[in-house]
Amino acid sequence: MLFRIFQYLGILAIIMFSAASIFLSTNAREINAFANQSFIYNYASFFEDRFFDLRMKLTIDRDKKDNRLVLAAIDDKSLSKIGRWPWSRNELVKLVNKLDTFGAKVVAFDVFFSEPELACNAESPDLLLAETFKKFQSTPGRKIILPFSVGKKDKDSEDEANYFKDAPDPLLNYMMDARQAEGSNLQEYVAEKKVFPIEVLTNAETGLAHIEAEADTDGVFRHYPVTANLTSLYFPSFALQAYEMFSGDKVVINIPSPESASIKTKKGNLFVNYNGEAKVRWFGGLDHFPAKAVWEILEAKDNDAEMKKVFQDKLVFVGSTAYGANDLRNTPVDPILPGIIFHMNMVHMLLEGKFLVSEDESAKISWVMLIGGSVAIICVMLLGNPIFDFFAVILILTGLFYLDTYYFIPRGYNTRLFFCLFSVLACYSWSTFLHFYASNKEKKKIRGTFSRYLAPSIVNDLLKNPDKVRLGGEKKNITVFFSDVRDFTSISERLTPEQLTLCLNKYMTMMTDTLFEHNGTLDKYIGDAMVAYWGAPVDLENHPYWAVKGALQMIDRLPAINVEFERDGFPQFKHGIGLNTGECSVGNMGSNQIFSYTALGDNMNLGARLESLCKYYGVQLNISEYTKNSIPADLQKEFTFRTLDKVKVKGKENAVTIYEVLHSTHPLINEREALEMYEQSFQMYLSQKFIDAAANFKSLAQKFPEDPSFERMLKMCADFIEVPPAPNWDGSYTHKSK
């Protein structure tokens, strides 16, 4: 009991720890928004996020490209050809004009325009760039997007020299349509002055969008800031602005509560957390988007067919891929991915509508997998088979991994699988450790207790699996066995004590060896009688089948024993065997000092009555309907059954149908027609067609005089013909004695 309590308390602690870890990882971003980042809060997300990254990468299609999104790369060669960064605005004028010529629809600059360019000539490069932006946007549907940066609103952000107190006027043109419950605001941000686009460019009616992203606690960028709350007004991010201008969709942000905010697009709802972030469903890295270096674009001719094919009606991102530009991000798909690809993945996600489901839905699946996997391994371990436990834990872990990776992740679930698998493995490891510790202690006790009345193979099985036996009492469905030597008193009178002991030992040795060969358990010897059962203390599949098979083998082996007895001048042994199947109380019974593993119960008593009826019916093996019906139909084909009677034994209210199982030397074993005729006649008897039944039984008795059953049934029919049974007779015969 203490072992089980300790085991289950450990399992409960493992499951509770895993559940708490799933909760912490699910709410890590929100927790860190209100609390100092520490290992206590972030250990769970560290493991879960990295394990999710691994599974997510397995679902990425390496061969796909999104040709709608094109990168104009500020790469190392472009820097070499054009000059070190920052370039003159005149170079960007050329770039925008080229993209205009090649038919680009939207151009999003991942470049800050926070300071004016100093120029010696009269014409300002900034004014020239602004005019170029206006010219590009003069074509309906075309748009330029410029970035700015935001920071969380706190005491540091109250410095008006570095932060705007309110949302700058140019941003108000891009305010999102927000529908929120009263008092339901997301994290407040403020716009930074130091990188806000200069006025001459904002006057060109360019799109404005915030671009700042925050890495997770492990330094990996997984969450994208989709919207920012500036003085209770919501503004789109760089990717969201690009999506809106490219697709023509006008999104709406719904905030019924800070925990359930979402952005409604024509493709579906994008759920965001308290920080206004959404986790990115990665499409891929640099190789998943078409790209052209800026120097290639600038040097291309205006009629370049390839360039027109690449840029025509496309959303173009201008960003750095150069290693010296300090714009590389540690991401799940690449530890040194250019930051611009982070934005492009988010836009692809918006265009495809492949959003992650809400955290609540993902959490529900995580809880189901945690509880389902843990309960599954616990149930398997209750079976007590270490080999099965091992393969089961592998199957459960593999099954959960593949189910999540190839079903839930492609459908947008951000599940917390790491601690689900941890729980399964830890529960298995904890129980395995405890069983290993306890097994050595139990083995000596079990061997001493059971070696006297169990087959060696079963004792070895118990030593390997000590949980299969419960010391004390338990209810089990078993098949009980009773055997008795016929006329043993007469035999004992004809032999000396030494001769009787010799004969009985030979007989019992054969019976016991046969019992053990067929996985039976010896209960006790009572003089010439033997009590045994199948199905305890170790569970045995199809134990009624093994009981009948073993009993028939005992009957078939008895003639060889009698040959020895005849040779030595000893009397012949005959025996009767009774089998019954049902629930009994089995366990170690007795006192604290002396006990015996035995079985008790009503079904044991019925088995004893069936053995005693063997003499009355003149058979060697008598079984109950419960035993016969418990043998699967395909296994019943191995045996030949004959209905003996429907009886009420002494002490029983209900009638039981009993059967004889024919052994190999039975006179009717090969007489199928006679058996069928007998069964038909017995049904006539039960239907009170006594005259017809008597005629058949008489014919069978004349043909098989050595079989007492025909003569007995003939007499029963004759008695009922003379004195009909009571009106409520159910076909049963009541035995008054044991």
C-alpha positions in Angstrom: 0.0 0.0 0.0 2.8 2.4 0.9 4.6 1.5 -2.3 1.5 2.4 -4.3 0.9 5.6 -2.4 4.5 6.7 -3.0 4.3 5.7 -6.6 1.0 7.6 -7.3 2.2 10.6 -5.3 5.3 10.8 -7.5 3.2 10.4 -10.7 0.8 13.1 -9.4 3.8 15.4 -8.7 5.2 14.8 -12.2 1.8 15.5 -13.9 1.3 18.7 -11.8 4.8 19.9 -12.6 4.2 19.3 -16.3 0.8 21.1 -16.1 2.4 24.1 -14.3 5.1 24.2 -16.9 2.6 24.2 -19.8 0.8 27.0 -18.1 4.0 29.0 -17.7 5.1 28.5 -21.2 1.7 29.4 -22.6 1.6 32.7 -20.7 5.4 33.5 -20.7 5.1 36.7 -22.8 2.3 38.0 -20.6 4.1 37.0 -17.4 7.3 38.8 -18.5 5.3 41.9 -19.3 4.4 42.2 -15.6 7.3 40.5 -13.8 11.0 40.5 -13.9 12.4 37.9 -16.3 13.7 34.9 -14.3 14.4 31.3 -14.7 11.3 30.4 -12.6 9.1 32.0 -15.3 11.1 31.1 -18.4 12.5 27.6 -18.0 9.2 26.2 -19.4 9.1 28.4 -22.5 12.8 27.7 -23.1 12.2 24.0 -23.6 8.8 24.3 -25.2 9.7 27.0 -27.7 12.9 25.2 -28.9 11.0 21.9 -29.2 8.3 23.6 -31.1 10.9 25.1 -33.4 12.3 21.7 -34.1 8.8 20.2 -35.0 7.8 23.3 -37.0 10.9 23.1 -39.2 9.9 19.5 -40.1 6.7 20.9 -41.7 8.4 23.6 -43.9 8.2 22.8 -47.6 11.7 23.4 -48.8 10.7 23.7 -52.5 8.1 26.4 -52.2 8.6 30.1 -52.9 6.2 33.0 -52.5 6.7 35.0 -55.7 4.4 37.8 -54.5 7.0 39.0 -52.0 10.3 40.1 -53.5 13.5 41.2 -51.6 15.6 44.1 -53.0 18.7 43.1 -51.0 21.2 45.5 -49.7 23.9 42.9 -49.8 27.6 43.0 -49.4 28.2 43.3 -53.2 25.8 46.2 -53.4 27.7 48.0 -50.6 30.9 47.3 -52.4 29.6 48.7 -55.7 27.6 51.6 -54.5 29.5 52.5 -51.4 29.3 52.1 -47.7 26.0 52.6 -45.9 24.1 54.9 -45.5 23.8 55.6 -49.2 22.9 59.0 -50.6 19.2 59.5 -51.0 20.0 59.9 -54.7 20.8 56.2 -54.9 17.4 55.4 -53.4 15.7 57.7 -55.9 17.3 55.6 -58.7 16.1 52.4 -56.9 12.5 53.6 -56.5 12.4 54.8 -60.2 13.7 51.4 -61.3 11.1 49.6 -59.2 8.5 51.9 -60.6 9.6 51.1 -64.1 9.6 47.3 -63.4 6.0 47.6 -62.1 6.3 47.1 -58.3 3.0 47.6 -56.5 4.2 48.3 -52.9 7.7 49.1 -51.7 8.4 48.7 -48.0 11.7 50.1 -46.8 13.3 48.4 -43.8 15.5 51.5 -43.6 15.1 54.4 -41.2 14.9 57.9 -42.7 15.3 59.8 -39.4 17.8 62.5 -40.4 18.0 64.8 -43.4 20.8 64.4 -45.9 23.2 67.3 -46.1 23.8 68.4 -49.7 26.1 71.0 -51.3 24.0 71.7 -54.3 20.7 73.5 -54.3 18.4 70.6 -54.8 17.9 68.5 -51.6 18.2 64.7 -52.0 15.4 64.4 -49.4 13.0 66.6 -51.5 14.0 64.6 -54.6 13.3 61.3 -52.8 9.9 62.7 -51.6 9.0 63.7 -55.1 10.0 60.2 -56.3 7.8 58.7 -53.6 4.9 60.9 -54.8 5.5 59.9 -58.4 5.5 56.2 -57.5 2.3 56.6 -55.5 0.6 58.6 -58.2 -0.3 55.3 -59.9 -3.5 54.0 -58.1 -2.8 51.1 -55.8 0.9 51.8 -55.4 2.4 52.7 -52.1 5.7 53.4 -50.3 6.0 52.3 -46.6 8.6 53.8 -44.2 9.3 52.4 -40.7 9.6 53.9 -37.3 10.3 52.5 -33.9 8.2 52.2 -30.7 9.0 51.3 -27.1 7.0 50.2 -24.1 5.5 53.0 -22.1 7.2 53.3 -18.8 9.1 55.9 -16.7 12.0 56.0 -19.2 9.7 56.7 -22.1 8.3 59.9 -20.4 11.4 61.7 -21.7 9.8 64.0 -24.3 13.1 64.7 -25.9 13.3 61.1 -27.1 9.6 60.0 -27.3 6.4 61.5 -28.6 3.9 62.1 -25.8 1.0 61.4 -28.2 0.8 59.7 -31.6 2.5 61.9 -34.2 0.0 63.5 -36.6 1.3 61.7 -39.7 0.4 58.4 -38.1 -3.3 59.3 -37.6 -3.9 58.5 -41.3 -3.1 54.9 -40.6 -5.0 54.4 -37.3 -6.6 51.0 -37.2 -10.3 50.4 -36.7 -10.5 49.2 -33.1 -13.5 47.6 -31.4 -12.8 47.1 -27.8 -14.6 46.7 -24.5 -14.3 49.6 -22.1 -11.1 49.5 -20.2 -9.7 46.7 -22.4 -6.4 48.0 -23.6 -3.3 46.2 -24.7 0.3 47.2 -23.7 0.9 50.9 -24.2 3.7 52.0 -26.4 5.3 55.3 -27.4 6.9 56.3 -30.7 10.6 57.1 -30.6 11.6 60.4 -32.1 15.2 59.4 -32.9 14.2 57.1 -35.8 10.9 58.7 -36.9 10.9 59.6 -40.7 11.7 63.2 -41.4 8.9 65.5 -42.2 9.6 66.0 -45.8 9.1 62.3 -46.4 6.0 61.9 -44.2 4.5 64.8 -46.2 4.8 62.6 -49.3 1.9 60.6 -47.8 4.0 57.5 -47.5 2.7 54.7 -45.3 4.1 54.6 -41.8 4.5 51.5 -39.7 6.4 50.4 -36.6 9.1 47.9 -37.0 10.6 47.1 -33.6 10.4 43.4 -32.5 11.4 41.8 -29.2 13.2 38.5 -29.0 12.0 35.8 -26.6 13.9 35.2 -23.4 16.3 32.8 -25.2 17.2 35.4 -27.8 15.2 33.8 -30.6 12.7 36.0 -32.6 9.3 34.1 -32.7 6.7 36.8 -32.0 5.9 39.6 -34.3 4.5 42.9 -33.1 1.4 43.2 -35.3 -0.1 46.3 -33.7 0.9 49.0 -31.2 -1.2 50.9 -28.7 -0.2 54.6 -28.8 -2.4 56.5 -26.3 -5.3 54.1 -26.8 -5.0 54.3 -30.6 -3.9 51.3 -32.5 -1.5 51.4 -35.4 -0.3 48.6 -37.8 3.1 47.1 -37.8 5.4 47.1 -40.8 4.1 43.7 -42.0 0.5 44.4 -41.3 0.7 47.8 -43.2 2.4 46.1 -46.1 -0.3 43.4 -46.2 -3.1 46.0 -46.1 -1.6 48.1 -48.9 -0.8 45.1 -51.0 -4.0 43.2 -50.6 -6.5 46.1 -50.2 -7.8 44.5 -47.0 -8.8 46.8 -44.2 -8.3 45.0 -41.0 -10.2 45.5 -37.7 -8.8 44.9 -34.2 -11.2 43.4 -31.7 -10.3 43.6 -28.0 -13.1 42.1 -25.9 -10.4 41.7 -23.2 -6.6 42.0 -23.2 -6.4 38.2 -23.1 -8.5 37.6 -26.2 -7.6 40.3 -28.7 -7.6 39.4 -32.4 -7.2 41.2 -35.7 -9.9 40.4 -38.2 -8.7 40.0 -41.8 -10.5 38.7 -44.9 -8.6 35.5 -44.4 -9.6 35.0 -40.8 -8.7 36.1 -37.3 -5.1 36.7 -36.2 -4.9 36.3 -32.4 -2.5 38.7 -30.6 -1.3 38.7 -27.0 -1.2 41.5 -24.5 1.8 43.0 -26.2 0.0 43.1 -29.5 2.2 40.3 -30.8 1.4 37.1 -32.8 3.6 34.1 -33.1 4.9 33.6 -36.6 4.1 30.5 -38.7 7.3 30.4 -40.6 7.2 29.9 -44.3 11.0 29.8 -44.7 14.3 31.6 -44.9 16.0 33.5 -47.7 15.6 30.7 -50.2 11.7 30.9 -49.9 11.4 34.4 -51.5 12.7 35.7 -54.8 15.5 38.3 -54.3 17.5 40.7 -56.4 20.5 42.7 -55.2 20.1 46.4 -55.3 23.1 46.8 -57.6 21.5 44.4 -60.1 18.3 46.4 -60.1 20.2 49.7 -60.6 22.3 48.3 -63.4 19.4 46.6 -65.2 18.0 48.2 -68.3 14.5 49.7 -68.1 13.2 47.1 -70.6 14.8 44.1 -68.8 12.1 41.4 -69.2 13.4 39.3 -66.3 13.2 42.2 -63.9 9.7 43.0 -65.0 8.7 39.4 -64.4 10.2 39.5 -60.9 8.7 42.8 -59.8 5.5 43.4 -61.8 2.6 43.9 -59.3 4.7 42.6 -56.4 5.3 43.7 -52.8 8.9 44.6 -52.7 10.9 44.8 -49.4 14.1 46.8 -49.4 16.3 45.5 -46.6 19.8 44.5 -45.7 21.3 41.1 -46.0 24.9 42.2 -45.5 26.7 40.6 -42.7 28.1 43.9 -41.5 24.8 45.7 -41.3 23.8 44.4 -37.9 20.4 43.4 -39.0 20.7 39.6 -38.5 18.2 37.8 -36.3 18.3 34.5 -34.5 15.1 32.8 -35.7 13.8 29.2 -35.6 14.5 28.7 -39.3 18.0 30.3 -39.3 20.2 31.6 -36.5 21.6 34.4 -38.7 18.5 35.3 -40.7 18.3 38.9 -42.1 15.6 40.8 -40.2 13.8 41.7 -43.4 12.9 38.0 -43.9 11.2 38.1 -40.5 8.8 40.7 -41.9 8.3 38.9 -45.1 7.3 35.7 -43.3 4.7 37.6 -41.3 3.3 39.1 -44.5 3.1 35.7 -46.2 1.3 34.4 -43.1 -1.3 37.3 -43.4 -1.7 36.8 -47.2 -2.3 33.0 -46.8 -4.5 33.4 -43.7 -2.5 30.6 -42.0 -2.9 31.9 -38.5 -2.2 30.2 -35.3 -5.4 29.3 -33.4 -6.0 31.1 -30.1 -3.8 30.2 -27.2 -6.9 28.9 -25.4 -7.5 26.3 -28.2 -3.8 25.4 -28.3 -3.8 25.1 -24.5 -6.8 22.7 -24.6 -5.0 20.4 -27.0 -1.9 20.6 -24.8 -3.9 19.6 -21.7 -5.6 16.8 -23.7 -2.2 15.4 -24.8 -0.8 15.8 -21.3 -3.6 14.0 -19.6 -4.2 11.5 -22.4 -0.5 10.5 -22.7 -0.1 10.3 -18.9 -3.2 8.3 -18.3 -2.3 6.0 -21.2 1.1 5.1 -19.8 -0.3 4.8 -16.3 -3.0 2.4 -17.6 -0.4 0.4 -19.6 1.8 0.2 -16.5 -1.1 -1.2 -14.5 -0.9 -4.3 -16.8 2.5 -4.9 -15.2 4.4 -6.1 -18.2 7.8 -4.3 -18.4 8.4 -5.2 -22.0 4.9 -3.9 -23.0 5.5 -0.8 -20.9 8.7 -0.1 -22.8 7.2 -0.4 -26.2 4.1 1.4 -25.1 6.0 4.4 -23.9 7.9 4.5 -27.2 4.6 4.2 -29.0 2.9 7.0 -27.0 5.9 9.3 -27.3 6.2 8.7 -31.1 2.4 8.9 -31.6 2.1 12.2 -29.8 5.1 13.6 -31.6 3.8 12.7 -35.1 0.2 13.7 -34.2 1.3 17.1 -33.1 4.0 17.7 -35.8 2.0 16.5 -38.8 -1.6 17.2 -37.7 -1.8 20.0 -35.1 1.1 22.2 -36.2 0.0 22.4 -39.9 -3.5 23.4 -38.6 -2.1 26.3 -36.6 -1.9 24.8 -33.1 0.9 26.1 -30.9 0.9 23.1 -28.6 3.2 22.6 -25.6 4.4 19.1 -26.4 7.7 19.0 -24.6 6.2 18.7 -21.1 3.5 16.3 -22.4 6.2 14.0 -23.5 8.2 14.7 -20.3 5.2 13.7 -18.2 4.8 10.4 -20.1 8.5 9.6 -19.9 8.9 10.7 -16.3 5.9 8.7 -15.1 7.3 5.6 -16.8 10.8 6.3 -15.5 9.6 6.9 -11.9 7.5 3.8 -11.8 10.3 1.7 -13.4 12.7 2.9 -10.8 10.4 2.1 -8.0 9.6 -1.3 -9.4 13.2 -2.1 -9.9 13.9 -1.1 -6.3 11.0 -3.1 -4.9 11.4 -6.1 -7.1 14.5 -7.4 -5.4 12.8 -7.2 -2.1 9.7 -9.0 -3.4 11.5 -11.8 -5.2 12.6 -13.7 -2.2 9.2 -13.4 -0.5 7.4 -14.5 -3.7 9.6 -17.5 -4.4 9.2 -18.8 -0.9 5.5 -18.2 -0.9 4.5 -19.7 -4.3 7.1 -22.3 -5.2 5.1 -24.9 -3.3 2.0 -24.7 -5.4 2.8 -22.9 -8.7 4.5 -24.1 -11.8 8.2 -23.0 -12.0 7.4 -20.9 -15.1 4.7 -19.0 -13.2 7.0 -18.5 -10.2 9.6 -17.0 -12.6 6.9 -14.9 -14.2 6.0 -13.6 -10.7 9.6 -12.9 -9.9 9.9 -10.8 -13.1 6.5 -9.1 -12.5 5.8 -9.1 -8.7 2.8 -6.7 -9.1 0.9 -9.6 -10.7 0.2 -11.0 -7.2 -1.5 -9.1 -4.4 -0.9 -10.5 -1.0 -4.2 -10.6 0.8 -7.5 -11.2 -1.0 -8.8 -10.0 -4.3 -11.7 -10.9 -6.6 -10.6 -12.7 -9.8 -12.3 -14.6 -12.5 -10.7 -18.0 -12.4 -11.5 -21.6 -13.5 -11.5 -24.0 -10.5 -10.5 -27.6 -10.6 -11.5 -30.5 -8.3 -10.4 -34.1 -8.8 -11.0 -37.2 -6.7 -10.0 -40.9 -6.9 -13.1 -43.1 -7.2 -13.5 -45.8 -4.5 -10.3 -44.7 -2.8 -11.4 -46.2 0.5 -11.7 -49.6 -1.1 -8.3 -49.1 -2.7 -6.6 -48.1 0.6 -8.0 -51.2 2.3 -6.2 -53.4 -0.2 -2.8 -51.8 0.1 -0.3 -51.3 2.9 0.5 -47.8 4.0 3.8 -47.8 2.1 2.1 -49.1 -1.1 -0.7 -46.6 -0.8 1.8 -43.8 -0.4 3.7 -45.0 -3.5 0.6 -45.2 -5.6 -0.8 -41.9 -4.5 2.6 -40.1 -5.0 2.8 -41.5 -8.6 -0.7 -40.4 -9.4 -0.4 -37.0 -7.8 3.0 -36.4 -9.5 1.4 -37.0 -12.9 -1.6 -34.8 -12.1 0.5 -32.0 -10.7 3.0 -32.1 -13.6 0.2 -31.9 -16.0 -1.4 -29.0 -14.1 1.8 -27.0 -14.2 2.4 -27.8 -17.9 -0.9 -26.1 -18.6 -0.2 -23.0 -16.4 -2.4 -24.1 -13.6 -2.0 -23.3 -9.9 -2.1 -26.0 -7.2 -4.3 -25.0 -4.2 -4.0 -28.1 -2.1 -4.1 -31.9 -1.7 -6.8 -33.4 0.4 -6.0 -37.0 0.7 -6.7 -38.5 -2.7 -8.4 -35.2 -3.8 -6.7 -32.3 -5.6 -7.8 -28.7 -5.7 -6.4 -26.3 -8.3 -7.3 -23.3 -10.5 -6.3 -21.3 -13.5 -6.1 -17.5 -13.7 -4.5 -16.7 -10.3 -2.3 -15.4 -9.0 -1.1 -14.6 -12.5 -3.7 -13.5 -15.0 -4.0 -16.1 -17.8 -5.8 -15.5 -21.1 -8.4 -18.1 -21.9 -7.9 -19.9 -18.6 -11.1 -22.0 -19.1 -9.5 -23.4 -22.3 -6.3 -24.3 -20.5 -8.2 -25.9 -17.7 -10.2 -28.2 -20.0 -7.1 -29.0 -22.0 -5.1 -29.8 -18.9 -7.9 -32.0 -17.4 -8.2 -34.0 -20.7 -4.4 -34.5 -20.6 -4.7 -35.9 -17.1 -7.4 -38.3 -18.2 -5.3 -39.4 -21.2 -2.2 -40.0 -19.0 -4.0 -42.0 -16.3 -4.0 -45.3 -18.3 -0.2 -45.2 -18.4 -0.1 -45.0 -14.6 -2.6 -47.8 -14.4 -0.4 -50.0 -16.6 2.4 -49.6 -13.9 -0.1 -50.3 -11.1 -1.3 -53.4 -12.9 2.2 -54.6 -13.4 3.0 -54.2 -9.7 -0.3 -55.8 -8.6 -1.9 -52.6 -7.4 -5.5 -51.7 -8.0 -6.5 -49.4 -10.9 -7.1 -45.7 -10.3 -10.2 -44.0 -11.7 -11.0 -40.4 -11.1 -13.6 -37.7 -11.7 -12.8 -34.1 -12.5 -15.0 -31.0 -12.1 -14.4 -27.6 -13.6 -16.2 -24.3 -13.0 -15.5 -20.7 -14.1 -16.4 -17.6 -12.1 -15.3 -15.0 -9.7 -13.6 -16.1 -6.5 -11.7 -14.4 -3.7 -8.1 -15.4 -4.0 -5.1 -14.6 -1.9 -3.1 -15.6 1.1 -5.6 -16.8 3.7 -4.8 -17.9 7.3 -3.1 -16.4 10.3 -0.2 -14.0 10.5 2.1 -16.9 11.2 0.7 -19.6 8.9 -1.1 -18.9 5.7 -1.8 -20.4 2.3 -2.6 -19.0 -1.1 -6.1 -20.3 -1.9 -9.4 -19.4 -3.4 -12.8 -19.1 -1.7 -16.3 -18.4 -2.9 -19.5 -19.8 -4.2 -17.9 -20.8 -7.5 -15.4 -23.0 -5.7 -18.3 -24.8 -4.1 -20.0 -25.4 -7.4 -16.7 -26.8 -8.8 -16.6 -29.3 -5.9 -20.2 -30.3 -6.6 -19.5 -30.9 -10.3 -16.6 -33.2 -9.4 -18.8 -35.2 -7.0 -21.5 -35.6 -9.8 -19.0 -37.3 -12.1 -19.8 -40.6 -10.3 -23.5 -40.1 -10.6 -23.3 -39.4 -14.3 -20.6 -42.0 -15.0 -18.1 -39.4 -16.6 -14.5 -38.5 -15.9 -14.8 -34.7 -16.8 -17.8 -32.6 -15.8 -17.8 -28.9 -16.5 -20.3 -26.1 -16.0 -21.9 -24.0 -18.7 -19.9 -21.0 -17.3 -16.6 -22.8 -18.2 -17.9 -23.9 -21.7 -19.3 -20.5 -22.6 -16.0 -18.8 -21.5 -14.0 -20.6 -24.1 -13.8 -18.7 -27.4 -15.7 -20.3 -30.3 -12.5 -21.0 -32.3 -10.9 -22.8 -29.3 -14.1 -24.8 -28.5 -13.5 -26.6 -31.8 -10.6 -28.5 -30.2 -13.0 -30.2 -27.8 -16.1 -32.4 -28.1 -18.8 -31.5 -25.6 -21.9 -33.4 -24.6 -24.8 -32.0 -22.6 -25.2 -34.0 -19.4 -28.0 -32.3 -17.6 -29.6 -29.2 -16.3 -29.1 -29.5 -12.5 -29.7 -27.8 -9.2 -26.9 -28.9 -6.9 -27.3 -28.9 -3.1 -27.2 -25.4 -1.7 -28.0 -23.8 -5.1 -31.3 -22.1 -6.2 -30.5 -21.7 -9.8 -30.2 -24.5 -12.4 -26.8 -25.0 -14.1 -26.3 -26.8 -17.4 -23.4 -29.2 -17.2 -21.4 -30.8 -19.9 -19.1 -33.8 -20.3 -15.9 -33.2 -22.3 -15.1 -36.4 -24.2 -11.5 -37.6 -23.9 -9.5 -39.4 -26.6 -10.6 -42.9 -25.6 -14.3 -42.1 -25.0 -16.5 -44.5 -27.0 -18.4 -41.6 -28.6 -15.3 -39.4 -29.5 -15.7 -40.3 -33.2 -19.4 -40.9 -33.3 -20.7 -37.5 -34.5 -24.0 -38.8 -35.6 -24.7 -40.4 -32.3 -23.7 -37.2 -30.5 -26.0 -35.1 -32.7 -28.8 -37.5 -32.1 -28.2 -37.4 -28.4 -28.3 -33.5 -28.3 -31.5 -33.5 -30.3 -33.0 -36.0 -28.0 -31.9 -34.0 -24.9 -33.7 -30.9 -26.3 -36.8 -33.0 -26.8 -36.5 -34.0 -23.2 -36.3 -30.4 -22.1 -39.3 -29.7 -24.3 -41.2 -32.5 -22.5 -41.4 -34.6 -25.6 -40.5 -37.6 -23.5 -41.9 -40.3 -25.8 -39.9 -39.2 -28.8 -36.8 -38.6 -26.7 -37.1 -42.1 -25.0 -37.2 -43.8 -28.4 -34.0 -42.1 -29.4 -32.2 -42.8 -26.1 -33.3 -46.4 -26.3 -31.7 -46.7 -29.7 -28.5 -45.1 -28.6 -28.4 -47.3 -25.4 -28.7 -50.4 -27.5 -25.9 -49.3 -29.8 -23.6 -48.0 -27.0 -24.3 -50.1 -23.9 -21.0 -49.0 -22.4 -22.1 -45.4 -22.1 -24.3 -44.9 -19.0 -25.8 -41.6 -20.1 -28.2 -43.1 -22.6 -29.6 -45.5 -20.1 -29.9 -42.7 -17.5 -31.8 -40.4 -19.9 -34.0 -43.3 -21.0 -35.0 -43.9 -17.4 -35.6 -40.2 -16.8 -38.0 -40.1 -19.8 -39.7 -43.2 -18.6 -40.3 -41.7 -15.2 -41.7 -38.5 -16.6 -44.0 -40.4 -19.0 -45.4 -42.3 -16.0 -45.5 -39.2 -13.7 -45.3 -35.9 -15.7 -43.2 -33.1 -14.2 -44.8 -30.1 -12.4 -46.3 -27.4 -14.7 -43.4 -25.0 -13.9 -40.7 -27.5 -14.5 -37.7 -25.9 -16.2 -36.0 -29.1 -17.3 -33.6 -29.2 -14.3 -32.9 -32.1 -12.0 -32.3 -31.3 -8.3 -29.6 -33.2 -6.5 -30.3 -33.7 -2.8 -26.8 -34.8 -1.7 -23.3 -33.6 -2.3 
